[in-house]
Amino acid sequence: MRILIVDDHALVRRGMYHVVLEGFPDADVVEADGAASALVLMREKAADIALVDVRMPDADGLELLRSLKADWPEVPVIMLSTYENAPYVKRALSDGASGYLLKDATPEDLAQAINVAMSGSGNVLSPRVIQNLFEDAAESGSGSSGTSRRNEFSLTARENDILALLAEGHSNREIAGRLFLSEKTVKAHLAAIFRKLGVTNRTQAAMAAVHMGVGPVVPGSLARVD
């Protein structure tokens, strides 16, 4: 597996290099100090996954994310940042990021994010990131009428419960366990939720939940939207 680290701070890159190698000792880890050098490395030999700093001097990480997804759409990109504000996160997810981690994440958090992104089973977000998304929705007023928005989309009470748990990052199995349902039933409800919300995947559904103000975030480990 080839892992690309993109950050304009040499010490950060070196630290991440060793953290990544500790979790993935057989990986080919390469470093870039900015967007331009990252694209050069990708053209020489495409990485299997990219870890990208959000703020860089030559072109910010969100611009690089768009370039990477345009030319290498199958390569997962995890954004790394000290910025947890909702606008950055929304832009990153809408542009195709496979995760958004804060730089105070643990090595275990990063390894989990890489594994989830590589498996294609979901997105991993730092808990504070998701919390800020819900707070931003509430402050903007979009989350102040969750019940009316639920009714607008004709979500049933059960679908609302499932959507709330999805937004918190729970897997189908975890949702089934919490609601005493079978996984097959959860999948059927999710198909109906996607159809009603006009979305095609769990990440889009989670973002819709944020805008609807559906589901409080449970503090704790990284949330996975899969």
N, CA, C and O of each residue as an XYZ file, in Angstrom:
904
protein
N       0.845     -1.195      0.000
C       0.000      0.000      0.000
C       0.881      1.245      0.000
O       1.837      1.337      0.769
N       0.556      2.192     -0.857
C       1.304      3.441     -0.953
C       0.474      4.556     -0.302
O      -0.669      4.796     -0.690
N       1.057      5.224      0.679
C       0.358      6.260      1.433
C       1.067      7.594      1.221
O       2.268      7.708      1.463
N       0.325      8.597      0.770
C       0.867      9.931      0.530
C       0.494     10.855      1.684
O      -0.681     10.987      2.028
N       1.500     11.493      2.279
C       1.300     12.480      3.338
C       1.586     13.856      2.764
O       2.660     14.082      2.207
N       0.645     14.775      2.892
C       0.815     16.124      2.350
C       0.656     17.148      3.471
O      -0.432     17.320      4.020
N       1.750     17.824      3.800
C       1.738     18.855      4.846
C       2.925     19.765      4.622
O       4.013     19.290      4.294
N       2.741     21.069      4.793
C       3.843     21.998      4.535
C       4.809     22.123      5.700
O       5.829     22.800      5.576
N       4.514     21.485      6.834
C       5.419     21.516      7.988
C       6.219     20.208      8.060
O       5.660     19.122      8.207
N       7.542     20.350      7.950
C       8.413     19.171      7.901
C       8.292     18.320      9.157
O       8.271     17.092      9.069
N       8.213     18.949     10.319
C       8.130     18.183     11.566
C       6.832     17.387     11.633
O       6.811     16.250     12.105
N       5.761     17.993     11.158
C       4.474     17.283     11.148
C       4.548     16.090     10.214
O       4.097     14.997     10.556
N       5.124     16.301      9.022
C       5.252     15.198      8.059
C       6.078     14.061      8.632
O       5.712     12.892      8.507
N       7.192     14.406      9.260
C       8.062     13.365      9.820
C       7.347     12.594     10.912
O       7.442     11.369     10.987
N       6.624     13.329     11.767
C       5.892     12.666     12.836
C       4.836     11.731     12.287
O       4.696     10.601     12.754
N       4.085     12.203     11.287
C       3.054     11.369     10.684
C       3.669     10.178      9.964
O       3.117      9.078      9.980
N       4.818     10.405      9.333
C       5.506      9.319      8.633
C       5.747      8.144      9.584
O       5.453      6.996      9.253
N       6.278      8.443     10.752
C       6.598      7.374     11.710
C       5.324      6.760     12.308
O       5.268      5.557     12.565
N       4.302      7.603     12.525
C       3.039      7.080     13.050
C       2.404      6.117     12.049
O       1.932      5.041     12.418
N       2.400      6.521     10.777
C       1.797      5.674      9.744
C       2.564      4.367      9.599
O       1.961      3.299      9.492
N       3.889      4.449      9.597
C       4.697      3.232      9.468
C       4.504      2.293     10.654
O       4.572      1.072     10.509
N       4.263      2.876     11.829
C       4.037      2.032     13.009
C       2.762      1.214     12.836
O       2.708      0.046     13.221
N       1.738      1.834     12.256
C       0.479      1.125     12.053
C       0.459      0.260     10.806
O      -0.270     -0.729     10.736
N       1.281      0.647      9.803
C       1.312     -0.071      8.526
C       2.770     -0.259      8.109
O       3.250      0.410      7.194
N       3.475     -1.178      8.787
C       4.916     -1.330      8.579
C       5.323     -1.709      7.161
O       6.463     -1.464      6.765
N       4.423     -2.295      6.397
C       4.760     -2.695      5.026
C       4.387     -1.640      3.990
O       4.554     -1.855      2.790
N       3.882     -0.498      4.458
C       3.426      0.537      3.523
C       4.606      1.296      2.921
O       5.662      1.439      3.538
N       4.395      1.771      1.712
C       5.331      2.678      1.054
C       4.808      4.089      1.327
O       3.845      4.531      0.699
N       5.447      4.793      2.267
C       4.972      6.111      2.689
C       5.805      7.195      2.014
O       7.029      7.211      2.139
N       5.137      8.101      1.298
C       5.831      9.191      0.612
C       5.285     10.521      1.130
O       4.141     10.608      1.575
N       6.129     11.560      1.063
C       5.772     12.856      1.619
C       5.811     13.943      0.563
O       6.639     13.916     -0.348
N       4.895     14.909      0.698
C       4.879     16.097     -0.153
C       4.699     17.318      0.733
O       3.962     17.275      1.718
N       5.381     18.422      0.379
C       5.309     19.618      1.206
C       4.240     20.603      0.731
O       4.143     21.716      1.247
N       3.454     20.198     -0.237
C       2.400     21.063     -0.723
C       1.623     20.409     -1.844
O       1.908     19.280     -2.242
N       0.628     21.139     -2.352
C      -0.243     20.591     -3.387
C       0.512     20.269     -4.664
O       0.301     19.214     -5.263
N       1.398     21.176     -5.088
C       2.115     20.973     -6.353
C       2.963     19.711     -6.309
O       2.925     18.900     -7.234
N       3.732     19.545     -5.230
C       4.593     18.365     -5.134
C       3.768     17.096     -4.953
O       4.184     16.022     -5.387
N       2.611     17.207     -4.321
C       1.739     16.043     -4.163
C       1.248     15.554     -5.514
O       1.222     14.349     -5.767
N       0.859     16.476     -6.384
C       0.372     16.095     -7.707
C       1.491     15.489     -8.551
O       1.246     14.576     -9.340
N       2.715     15.989     -8.392
C       3.860     15.412     -9.105
C       4.052     13.961     -8.679
O       4.233     13.080     -9.519
N       4.012     13.716     -7.364
C       4.192     12.356     -6.850
C       3.069     11.438     -7.326
O       3.307     10.277     -7.659
N       1.867     11.954     -7.354
C       0.739     11.137     -7.801
C       0.871     10.766     -9.274
O       0.509      9.659     -9.670
N       1.387     11.685    -10.084
C       1.548     11.385    -11.506
C       2.672     10.399    -11.748
O       2.636      9.623    -12.703
N       3.682     10.431    -10.867
C       4.778      9.469    -10.996
C       4.296      8.068    -10.637
O       4.579      7.101    -11.345
N       3.576      7.972     -9.545
C       3.000      6.695     -9.101
C       1.876      6.998     -8.124
O       2.118      7.486     -7.020
N       0.675      6.712     -8.523
C      -0.483      7.071     -7.710
C      -0.462      6.352     -6.362
O      -0.158      5.162     -6.283
N      -0.791      7.095     -5.307
C      -0.906      6.513     -3.977
C      -2.234      5.779     -3.854
O      -3.163      6.015     -4.628
N      -2.310      4.897     -2.882
C      -3.562      4.196     -2.606
C      -4.464      5.017     -1.698
O      -5.680      4.827     -1.675
N      -3.851      5.939     -0.945
C      -4.612      6.817     -0.048
C      -3.764      8.049      0.217
O      -2.535      7.970      0.242
N      -4.421      9.193      0.415
C      -3.701     10.443      0.693
C      -4.191     11.040      2.004
O      -5.389     11.072      2.282
N      -3.235     11.516      2.808
C      -3.524     12.214      4.060
C      -3.130     13.665      3.831
O      -1.947     13.958      3.657
N      -4.091     14.574      3.827
C      -3.865     15.935      3.344
C      -4.188     16.977      4.410
O      -5.273     16.976      4.992
N      -3.223     17.869      4.654
C      -3.452     19.001      5.540
C      -4.434     19.969      4.883
O      -4.368     20.200      3.676
N      -5.332     20.526      5.666
C      -6.338     21.424      5.103
C      -5.742     22.770      4.698
O      -6.077     23.300      3.638
N      -4.855     23.333      5.537
C      -4.324     24.657      5.266
C      -2.867     24.570      4.848
O      -2.013     24.152      5.629
N      -2.583     24.970      3.601
C      -1.214     25.004      3.086
C      -1.033     26.277      2.266
O      -2.008     26.810      1.736
N       0.191     26.768      2.153
C       0.410     28.079      1.522
C       0.205     28.129      0.013
O      -0.341     29.111     -0.489
N       0.629     27.094     -0.733
C       0.552     27.204     -2.194
C      -0.879     27.017     -2.712
O      -1.346     27.789     -3.551
N      -1.550     26.021     -2.224
C      -2.969     25.788     -2.524
C      -3.497     25.016     -1.334
O      -2.867     24.060     -0.881
N      -4.649     25.422     -0.826
C      -5.092     24.747      0.397
C      -5.505     23.306      0.105
O      -5.696     22.902     -1.042
N      -5.634     22.557      1.190
C      -5.914     21.140      1.048
C      -7.229     20.846      0.370
O      -7.378     19.802     -0.265
N      -8.185     21.745      0.493
C      -9.472     21.525     -0.155
C      -9.342     21.643     -1.673
O     -10.006     20.915     -2.411
N      -8.496     22.551     -2.136
C      -8.224     22.629     -3.572
C      -7.534     21.360     -4.051
O      -7.874     20.810     -5.098
N      -6.554     20.901     -3.264
C      -5.858     19.668     -3.620
C      -6.823     18.497     -3.616
O      -6.747     17.636     -4.493
N      -7.728     18.446     -2.650
C      -8.734     17.381     -2.596
C      -9.519     17.327     -3.898
O      -9.711     16.250     -4.463
N      -9.972     18.473     -4.376
C     -10.745     18.498     -5.611
C      -9.915     18.007     -6.797
O     -10.421     17.290     -7.661
N      -8.631     18.398     -6.834
C      -7.762     17.950     -7.926
C      -7.551     16.441     -7.871
O      -7.594     15.762     -8.897
N      -7.323     15.927     -6.674
C      -7.102     14.488     -6.518
C      -8.346     13.694     -6.916
O      -8.244     12.683     -7.610
N      -9.506     14.148     -6.481
C     -10.732     13.411     -6.803
C     -11.082     13.531     -8.284
O     -11.743     12.653     -8.839
N     -10.642     14.613     -8.925
C     -10.913     14.763    -10.356
C     -10.071     13.795    -11.178
O     -10.562     13.192    -12.132
N      -8.788     13.649    -10.802
C      -7.875     12.814    -11.585
C      -7.753     11.387    -11.070
O      -7.476     10.467    -11.839
N      -7.957     11.205     -9.775
C      -7.866      9.861     -9.176
C      -9.083      9.653     -8.271
O      -8.944      9.599     -7.049
N     -10.258      9.538     -8.858
C     -11.496      9.493     -8.062
C     -11.595      8.321     -7.098
O     -12.326      8.390     -6.110
N     -10.859      7.240     -7.379
C     -10.954      6.057     -6.508
C     -10.004      6.129     -5.316
O     -10.075      5.282     -4.427
N      -9.119      7.124     -5.281
C      -8.146      7.231     -4.184
C      -8.792      7.955     -3.003
O      -9.182      9.114     -3.142
N      -8.915      7.304     -1.846
C      -9.490      7.971     -0.677
C      -8.570      9.095     -0.185
O      -7.346      8.966     -0.213
N      -9.170     10.181      0.257
C      -8.418     11.316      0.792
C      -8.953     11.633      2.181
O     -10.139     11.916      2.349
N      -8.078     11.586      3.166
C      -8.440     11.948      4.540
C      -7.848     13.317      4.846
O      -6.641     13.520      4.714
N      -8.692     14.246      5.250
C      -8.234     15.585      5.584
C      -7.782     15.625      7.044
O      -8.429     15.060      7.926
N      -6.665     16.299      7.276
C      -6.115     16.450      8.624
C      -5.994     17.943      8.919
O      -5.497     18.706      8.092
N      -6.448     18.353     10.093
C      -6.469     19.790     10.346
C      -6.542     20.109     11.824
O      -6.936     19.276     12.639
N      -6.153     21.336     12.158
C      -6.425     21.878     13.493
C      -7.742     22.640     13.469
O      -8.237     23.068     14.512
N      -8.310     22.810     12.271
C      -9.558     23.557     12.112
C     -10.746     22.602     12.168
O     -10.870     21.686     11.355
N     -11.611     22.839     13.142
C     -12.761     21.959     13.307
C     -14.070     22.647     12.929
O     -15.153     22.105     13.149
N     -13.956     23.868     12.349
C     -15.180     24.606     12.051
C     -15.977     23.949     10.930
O     -15.426     23.358     10.002
N     -17.284     24.076     11.053
C     -18.203     23.359     10.172
C     -18.025     23.659      8.690
O     -18.099     22.727      7.889
N     -17.793     24.921      8.269
C     -17.673     25.177      6.822
C     -16.577     24.360      6.151
O     -16.783     23.839      5.055
N     -15.403     24.239      6.797
C     -14.332     23.429      6.223
C     -14.765     21.976      6.082
O     -14.521     21.339      5.058
N     -15.408     21.463      7.120
C     -15.808     20.055      7.104
C     -16.850     19.807      6.015
O     -16.757     18.831      5.271
N     -17.832     20.687      5.927
C     -18.878     20.532      4.915
C     -18.282     20.542      3.513
O     -18.647     19.725      2.667
N     -17.354     21.480      3.273
C     -16.731     21.542      1.951
C     -15.943     20.279      1.662
O     -16.003     19.739      0.558
N     -15.204     19.811      2.658
C     -14.380     18.615      2.454
C     -15.240     17.404      2.129
O     -14.936     16.656      1.200
N     -16.302     17.209      2.883
C     -17.163     16.050      2.652
C     -17.904     16.158      1.326
O     -18.052     15.168      0.610
N     -18.369     17.360      0.999
C     -19.082     17.521     -0.269
C     -18.156     17.339     -1.462
O     -18.602     16.972     -2.549
N     -16.848     17.600     -1.257
C     -15.875     17.434     -2.343
C     -15.293     16.031     -2.397
O     -14.421     15.752     -3.220
N     -15.769     15.145     -1.525
C     -15.388     13.743     -1.640
C     -14.380     13.221     -0.639
O     -13.843     12.129     -0.826
N     -14.103     13.976      0.429
C     -13.157     13.492      1.445
C     -13.687     12.211      2.091
O     -14.888     12.060      2.310
N     -12.761     11.290      2.391
C     -13.134     10.031      3.034
C     -13.024     10.097      4.549
O     -13.241      9.099      5.236
N     -12.688     11.269      5.069
C     -12.583     11.443      6.504
C     -12.062     12.834      6.817
O     -11.481     13.498      5.959
N     -12.274     13.271      8.056
C     -11.790     14.571      8.498
C     -11.354     14.395      9.948
O     -12.182     14.289     10.853
N     -10.036     14.367     10.152
C      -9.481     14.150     11.482
C      -8.786     15.403     11.977
O      -8.127     16.105     11.211
N      -8.937     15.676     13.255
C      -8.176     16.752     13.874
C      -6.788     16.232     14.211
O      -6.593     15.036     14.425
N      -5.825     17.149     14.254
C      -4.437     16.726     14.433
C      -4.111     16.280     15.858
O      -2.986     15.870     16.144
N      -5.098     16.362     16.747
C      -4.874     15.790     18.077
C      -5.362     14.343     18.135
O      -5.416     13.743     19.208
N      -5.717     13.787     16.970
C      -6.135     12.386     16.913
C      -4.978     11.480     17.331
O      -3.812     11.827     17.147
N      -5.301     10.346     17.881
C      -4.281      9.397     18.303
C      -3.813      8.562     17.107
O      -4.500      8.502     16.088
N      -2.651      7.921     17.229
C      -2.225      7.000     16.161
C      -3.272      5.926     15.861
O      -3.453      5.528     14.710
N      -3.950      5.470     16.898
C      -5.000      4.463     16.696
C      -6.153      5.042     15.881
O      -6.721      4.358     15.030
N      -6.497      6.310     16.144
C      -7.544      6.971     15.375
C      -7.162      7.041     13.898
O      -7.981      6.762     13.021
N      -5.917      7.416     13.633
C      -5.468      7.543     12.248
C      -5.480      6.193     11.548
O      -5.905      6.083     10.398
N      -5.008      5.162     12.253
C      -5.008      3.820     11.665
C      -6.428      3.367     11.349
O      -6.676      2.765     10.304
N      -7.366      3.661     12.264
C      -8.772      3.296     12.024
C      -9.298      4.020     10.793
O      -9.972      3.424      9.952
N      -8.988      5.308     10.691
C      -9.471      6.097      9.554
C      -8.936      5.547      8.239
O      -9.671      5.444      7.257
N      -7.650      5.194      8.224
C      -7.045      4.644      7.009
C      -7.695      3.318      6.641
O      -8.029      3.089      5.478
N      -7.873      2.449      7.623
C      -8.484      1.137      7.349
C      -9.901      1.277      6.823
O     -10.284      0.592      5.875
N     -10.688      2.168      7.438
C     -12.070      2.361      7.002
C     -12.106      2.931      5.595
O     -12.879      2.476      4.752
N     -11.258      3.941      5.341
C     -11.227      4.567      4.011
C     -10.793      3.569      2.946
O     -11.374      3.529      1.861
N      -9.774      2.762      3.246
C      -9.274      1.801      2.268
C     -10.293      0.695      1.987
O     -10.353      0.165      0.877
N     -11.078      0.356      2.980
C     -12.081     -0.697      2.793
C     -13.304     -0.182      2.052
O     -14.126     -0.961      1.570
N     -13.416      1.151      1.965
C     -14.571      1.735      1.309
C     -15.848      1.603      2.105
O     -16.943      1.752      1.561
N     -15.717      1.323      3.404
C     -16.900      1.050      4.225
C     -17.433      2.276      4.946
O     -18.381      2.164      5.723
N     -16.851      3.438      4.709
C     -17.404      4.620      5.356
C     -16.422      5.763      5.482
O     -15.330      5.734      4.913
N     -16.826      6.766      6.234
C     -16.013      7.936      6.513
C     -15.787      8.018      8.013
O     -16.664      7.659      8.797
N     -14.613      8.489      8.413
C     -14.330      8.641      9.830
C     -14.135     10.122     10.137
O     -13.348     10.805      9.481
N     -14.854     10.604     11.131
C     -14.779     12.000     11.536
C     -14.456     12.094     13.019
O     -14.943     11.296     13.820
N     -13.629     13.077     13.382
C     -13.358     13.302     14.797
C     -14.645     13.715     15.501
O     -15.467     14.414     14.909
N     -14.838     13.300     16.754
C     -16.087     13.616     17.461
C     -16.395     15.108     17.507
O     -17.544     15.509     17.321
N     -15.368     15.943     17.756
C     -15.612     17.392     17.831
C     -16.053     17.945     16.485
O     -16.797     18.923     16.415
N     -15.591     17.312     15.430
C     -15.994     17.751     14.094
C     -17.496     17.558     13.906
O     -18.188     18.468     13.449
N     -18.000     16.377     14.256
C     -19.428     16.113     14.101
C     -20.237     16.993     15.049
O     -21.294     17.505     14.682
N     -19.732     17.164     16.272
C     -20.432     18.020     17.231
C     -20.582     19.429     16.674
O     -21.643     20.041     16.803
N     -19.518     19.948     16.053
C     -19.581     21.293     15.490
C     -20.560     21.379     14.328
O     -21.203     22.410     14.127
N     -20.675     20.293     13.559
C     -21.639     20.284     12.469
C     -23.061     20.440     13.010
O     -23.861     21.198     12.462
N     -23.366     19.716     14.087
C     -24.696     19.824     14.673
C     -24.916     21.199     15.298
O     -25.994     21.778     15.164
N     -23.892     21.724     15.985
C     -24.022     23.043     16.602
C     -24.205     24.124     15.551
O     -24.991     25.055     15.733
N     -23.476     23.996     14.453
C     -23.604     24.969     13.367
C     -25.003     24.935     12.775
O     -25.591     25.976     12.484
N     -25.533     23.725     12.598
C     -26.885     23.600     12.054
C     -27.906     24.220     12.995
O     -28.861     24.860     12.553
N     -27.699     24.026     14.306
C     -28.629     24.582     15.288
C     -28.564     26.101     15.307
O     -29.595     26.772     15.361
N     -27.334     26.649     15.261
C     -27.153     28.106     15.305
C     -27.713     28.783     14.059
O     -28.237     29.895     14.125
N     -27.594     28.096     12.920
C     -28.090     28.684     11.682
C     -29.599     28.570     11.546
O     -30.210     29.158     10.653
N     -30.189     27.791     12.464
C     -31.637     27.638     12.440
C     -32.109     26.415     11.703
O     -33.282     26.050     11.779
N     -31.173     25.755     10.964
C     -31.604     24.592     10.186
C     -31.891     23.405     11.070
O     -32.597     22.482     10.664
N     -31.350     23.418     12.285
C     -31.599     22.283     13.168
C     -32.639     22.575     14.223
O     -32.830     21.769     15.133
N     -33.325     23.720     14.128
C     -34.267     24.106     15.170
C     -35.639     23.481     14.994
O     -36.483     23.563     15.886
N     -35.861     22.861     13.850
C     -37.191     22.289     13.617
C     -37.064     20.889     13.052
O     -37.614     20.576     11.996
N     -36.323     20.044     13.775
C     -36.066     18.696     13.294
C     -37.341     17.923     13.007
O     -37.413     17.172     12.034
N     -38.367     18.110     13.871
C     -39.605     17.373     13.669
C     -40.288     17.799     12.385
O     -40.769     16.958     11.625
N     -40.335     19.125     12.133
C     -40.990     19.587     10.915
C     -40.223     19.150      9.686
O     -40.839     18.804      8.678
N     -38.874     19.153      9.734
C     -38.091     18.698      8.597
C     -38.300     17.207      8.376
O     -38.367     16.744      7.237
N     -38.405     16.451      9.478
C     -38.680     15.024      9.348
C     -40.012     14.819      8.643
O     -40.135     13.970      7.760
N     -41.022     15.615      9.045
C     -42.330     15.491      8.417
C     -42.273     15.917      6.953
O     -42.967     15.356      6.104
N     -41.427     16.929      6.667
C     -41.292     17.394      5.286
C     -40.823     16.263      4.382
O     -41.274     16.143      3.243
N     -39.923     15.440      4.889
C     -39.412     14.323      4.098
C     -40.211     13.041      4.329
O     -39.876     11.988      3.786
N     -41.242     13.134      5.117
C     -42.126     11.992      5.401
C     -41.385     10.836      6.061
O     -41.688      9.671      5.804
N     -40.402     11.162      6.920
C     -39.709     10.116      7.664
C     -40.599      9.622      8.798
O     -41.221     10.417      9.503
N     -40.654      8.315      8.966
C     -41.386      7.755     10.090
C     -40.545      7.912     11.353
O     -39.362      8.247     11.278
N     -41.148      7.673     12.502
C     -40.416      7.760     13.768
C     -39.250      6.772     13.782
O     -38.163      7.101     14.255
N     -39.474      5.572     13.267
C     -38.410      4.566     13.227
C     -37.283      5.012     12.298
O     -36.108      4.861     12.633
N     -37.632      5.557     11.139
C     -36.608      6.044     10.203
C     -35.824      7.190     10.814
O     -34.616      7.303     10.607
N     -36.502      8.033     11.562
C     -35.832      9.144     12.235
C     -34.813      8.620     13.245
O     -33.700      9.138     13.341
N     -35.202      7.587     14.000
C     -34.291      6.987     14.984
C     -33.062      6.405     14.293
O     -31.938      6.575     14.766
N     -33.278      5.723     13.182
C     -32.170      5.101     12.453
C     -31.259      6.162     11.867
O     -30.037      6.022     11.902
N     -31.847      7.228     11.325
C     -31.043      8.307     10.766
C     -30.195      8.977     11.846
O     -29.040      9.330     11.607
N     -30.769      9.149     13.027
C     -30.026      9.759     14.134
C     -28.816      8.910     14.514
O     -27.730      9.442     14.742
N     -29.000      7.601     14.582
C     -27.897      6.712     14.925
C     -26.860      6.661     13.809
O     -25.660      6.586     14.077
N     -27.314      6.702     12.567
C     -26.378      6.750     11.440
C     -25.506      7.997     11.537
O     -24.294      7.931     11.334
N     -26.137      9.149     11.853
C     -25.405     10.407     11.939
C     -24.364     10.390     13.050
O     -23.372     11.115     12.987
N     -24.590      9.560     14.069
C     -23.626      9.423     15.152
C     -22.488      8.472     14.782
O     -21.536      8.308     15.545
N     -22.594      7.848     13.605
C     -21.505      7.006     13.134
C     -21.663      5.530     13.404
O     -20.699      4.776     13.274
N     -22.856      5.094     13.777
C     -23.058      3.686     14.095
C     -23.228      2.844     12.834
O     -23.815      3.290     11.849
N     -22.708      1.628     12.881
C     -22.845      0.691     11.774
C     -24.247      0.098     11.777
O     -25.000      0.264     12.737
N     -24.589     -0.593     10.696
C     -25.895     -1.250     10.631
C     -26.081     -2.222     11.791
O     -27.157     -2.299     12.384
N     -25.029     -2.956     12.105
C     -25.121     -3.931     13.204
C     -25.392     -3.234     14.532
O     -26.209     -3.697     15.327
N     -24.697     -2.111     14.771
C     -24.895     -1.376     16.022
C     -26.294     -0.773     16.086
O     -26.928     -0.776     17.141
N     -26.774     -0.252     14.952
C     -28.128      0.303     14.922
C     -29.148     -0.798     15.213
O     -30.093     -0.601     15.977
N     -28.942     -1.944     14.598
C     -29.857     -3.064     14.818
C     -29.888     -3.458     16.291
O     -30.954     -3.709     16.854
N     -28.696     -3.511     16.915
C     -28.630     -3.887     18.321
C     -29.311     -2.885     19.228
O     -29.993     -3.267     20.179
N     -29.132     -1.603     18.941
C     -29.727     -0.570     19.784
C     -31.247     -0.525     19.660
O     -31.950     -0.253     20.634
N     -31.742     -0.791     18.464
C     -33.181     -0.679     18.230
C     -33.886     -2.038     18.232
O     -35.083     -2.116     17.956
N     -33.150     -3.104     18.540
C     -33.703     -4.458     18.605
C     -34.351     -4.855     17.278
O     -35.465     -5.376     17.234
N     -33.610     -4.588     16.200
C     -34.055     -4.930     14.858
C     -33.032     -5.868     14.224
O     -31.915     -6.005     14.723
N     -33.412     -6.501     13.140
C     -32.445     -7.278     12.372
C     -31.682     -6.338     11.454
O     -32.177     -5.266     11.107
N     -30.465     -6.741     11.057
C     -29.697     -5.922     10.115
C     -30.441     -5.779      8.791
O     -30.368     -4.730      8.152
N     -31.145     -6.809      8.381
C     -31.912     -6.758      7.136
C     -32.977     -5.667      7.211
O     -33.200     -4.936      6.246
N     -33.632     -5.566      8.370
C     -34.652     -4.532      8.553
C     -34.036     -3.145      8.528
O     -34.596     -2.218      7.944
N     -32.874     -3.005      9.166
C     -32.182     -1.710      9.171
C     -31.833     -1.305      7.744
O     -32.038     -0.155      7.355
N     -31.305     -2.252      6.958
C     -30.957     -1.952      5.568
C     -32.181     -1.509      4.769
O     -32.092     -0.603      3.940
N     -33.308     -2.141      5.017
C     -34.533     -1.771      4.311
C     -34.967     -0.358      4.684
O     -35.374      0.423      3.824
N     -34.877     -0.037      5.980
C     -35.218      1.314      6.423
C     -34.251      2.338      5.815
O     -34.669      3.424      5.412
N     -32.982      1.996      5.750
C     -32.000      2.928      5.185
C     -32.281      3.189      3.707
O     -32.140      4.316      3.233
N     -32.672      2.162      2.993
C     -33.008      2.344      1.572
C     -34.160      3.336      1.432
O     -34.159      4.179      0.534
N     -35.142      3.228      2.327
C     -36.291      4.145      2.293
C     -35.854      5.558      2.672
O     -36.311      6.535      2.079
N     -34.966      5.661      3.663
C     -34.469      6.974      4.093
C     -33.711      7.656      2.955
O     -33.926      8.835      2.672
N     -32.825      6.904      2.309
C     -32.059      7.468      1.192
C     -32.997      7.984      0.105
O     -32.798      9.067     -0.445
N     -34.019      7.192     -0.190
C     -34.953      7.581     -1.245
C     -35.689      8.864     -0.873
O     -35.829      9.767     -1.698
N     -36.154      8.941      0.358
C     -36.914     10.113      0.789
C     -36.055     11.367      0.861
O     -36.522     12.464      0.553
N     -34.794     11.205      1.270
C     -33.907     12.364      1.393
C     -33.271     12.747      0.060
O     -32.681     13.819     -0.070
N     -33.398     11.858     -0.932
C     -32.783     12.126     -2.229
C     -31.277     12.012     -2.196
O     -30.583     12.752     -2.894
N     -30.745     11.070     -1.374
C     -29.299     10.865     -1.264
C     -28.965      9.451     -1.735
O     -29.848      8.612     -1.911
N     -27.666      9.206     -1.935
C     -27.257      7.897     -2.459
C     -26.317      7.139     -1.533
O     -26.008      5.976     -1.794
N     -25.853      7.772     -0.453
C     -24.947      7.061      0.449
C     -25.104      7.574      1.878
O     -25.820      8.543      2.133
N     -24.428      6.912      2.791
C     -24.577      7.209      4.211
C     -23.985      8.559      4.590
O     -24.505      9.238      5.475
N     -22.903      8.953      3.927
C     -22.313     10.251      4.229
C     -23.284     11.371      3.894
O     -23.461     12.300      4.682
N     -23.918     11.286      2.722
C     -24.903     12.295      2.341
C     -26.083     12.283      3.301
O     -26.616     13.338      3.644
N     -26.492     11.101      3.735
C     -27.599     11.004      4.682
C     -27.219     11.634      6.021
O     -28.034     12.317      6.641
N     -25.985     11.405      6.466
C     -25.522     11.994      7.724
C     -25.497     13.510      7.637
O     -25.887     14.196      8.582
N     -25.037     14.040      6.496
C     -25.024     15.486      6.321
C     -26.455     16.033      6.310
O     -26.717     17.102      6.862
N     -27.366     15.306      5.687
C     -28.771     15.726      5.700
C     -29.299     15.743      7.132
O     -30.052     16.640      7.511
N     -28.903     14.750      7.921
C     -29.326     14.695      9.319
C     -28.842     15.918     10.083
O     -29.566     16.476     10.906
N     -27.601     16.331      9.800
C     -27.056     17.525     10.448
C     -27.930     18.732     10.134
O     -28.296     19.490     11.032
N     -28.261     18.908      8.862
C     -29.069     20.057      8.458
C     -30.477     20.000      9.049
O     -31.105     21.031      9.292
N     -30.958     18.785      9.274
C     -32.291     18.617      9.844
C     -32.279     18.707     11.368
O     -33.335     18.798     11.993
N     -31.092     18.684     11.966
C     -30.997     18.697     13.420
C     -31.394     17.379     14.032
O     -31.868     17.334     15.167
N     -31.205     16.307     13.293
C     -31.608     14.981     13.756
C     -30.449     14.305     14.471
O     -29.381     14.116     13.887
N     -30.655     13.939     15.733
C     -29.696     13.085     16.414
C     -28.597     13.817     17.136
O     -27.758     14.449     16.493
N     -28.573     13.753     18.456
C     -27.450     14.307     19.214
C     -26.214     13.449     19.019
O     -26.314     12.247     18.772
N     -25.038     14.077     19.131
C     -23.795     13.333     18.997
C     -23.383     12.781     20.342
O     -23.406     13.491     21.348
N     -23.011     11.532     20.360
C     -22.531     10.896     21.574
C     -21.019     11.059     21.650
O     -20.318     10.539     20.782
N     -20.473     11.774     22.675
C     -19.030     11.963     22.761
C     -18.324     10.625     22.894
O     -18.885      9.652     23.398
N     -17.077     10.598     22.428
C     -16.302      9.372     22.580
C     -15.309      9.208     21.463
O     -14.703     10.183     21.017
N     -15.134      7.996     21.008
C     -14.158      7.704     19.978
C     -14.623      8.249     18.641
O     -15.721      8.791     18.519
N     -13.765      8.093     17.642
C     -14.101      8.571     16.303
C     -15.434      7.999     15.848
O     -15.752      6.837     16.099
N     -16.195      8.834     15.181
C     -17.460      8.378     14.615
C     -17.227      7.937     13.197
O     -16.539      8.609     12.428
N     -17.807      6.794     12.851
C     -17.680      6.282     11.501
C     -19.024      6.359     10.813
O     -20.029      5.857     11.317
N     -19.030      6.992      9.659
C     -20.234      7.038      8.832
C     -20.025      6.042      7.714
O     -19.340      6.343      6.736
N     -20.610      4.851      7.843
C     -20.345      3.808      6.855
C     -21.605      3.259      6.257
O     -21.548      2.371      5.406
